[in-house]
Amino acid sequence: MQIKFLAPAAVTGLLLSGAVGVAPAAAQQPAISVNDSSFIQSAASMGLLQAKLGQLAEKKASAASVKEFGKRMVADYSKANQELAAAAKQAAFPAPVMLRQHKLIAERFVGMGKGSFDKNYMAEVVRQHDEQVRLFKQESESGKVVSLKELATKMLPELEQRQSLAAETAAMVGADVTASSSEKAAATSN
């Protein structure tokens, strides 16, 4: 009778010992790629948002400089989004989609009237570019997936140029970007 109970216990023991032996390695792998996964999801979502907002700017903006800026964002981010999607696929991450927080921002601008569009759009674009530059710097410095780290490093100068252009265009239309300026000052003092 004891033999009948020992066989299932032995099988269970073997299964548990095998699972315990595998668990630490499996637990370590996701920890390595969580930041990279978060980077590619956030970066791609921000890129999709910039392209969407750029399309809206082409239609809704009153100032020619804002319309032109929107047109450039559509062109720049169409290319960047293709690169991000290819990088996600190469790193075996899911295809990029717009995250809920970015969908909400896009919806706010879809419903916005032309009269208030320019300043609000430019202020948002400056905030988003500040966040993107921070995100890409972080990935280029501490990313674990080599292909994503290299892509972040490659794309960072382009993002910094767009960030500068966004700030210039925002100033031309009188957009309030003081929060972004104070965030920049706090970031550089750290």
Sequence and secondary structure as in RCSB ss.txt:
>XXXX:A:sequence
MQIKFLAPAAVTGLLLSGAVGVAPAAAQQPAISVNDSSFIQSAASMGLLQAKLGQLAEKKASAASVKEFGKRMVA
DYSKANQELAAAAKQAAFPAPVMLRQHKLIAERFVGMGKGSFDKNYMAEVVRQHDEQVRLFKQESESGKVVSLKE
LATKMLPELEQRQSLAAETAAMVGADVTASSSEKAAATSN
>XXXX:A:secstr
 HHHHHHHHHHHHHHHHHHHHHHHHHHHHHHHHHHHHHHHHHHHHHHHHHHHHHHHHHHH SSHHHHHHHHHHHH
HHHHHHHHHHHHHHHTT       HHHHHHHHHHHT  HHHHHHHHHHHHHHHHHHHHHHHHHHHHH SSHHHHH
HHHHHHHHHHHHHHHHHHHHHHHT   HHHHHHHHHHHH 
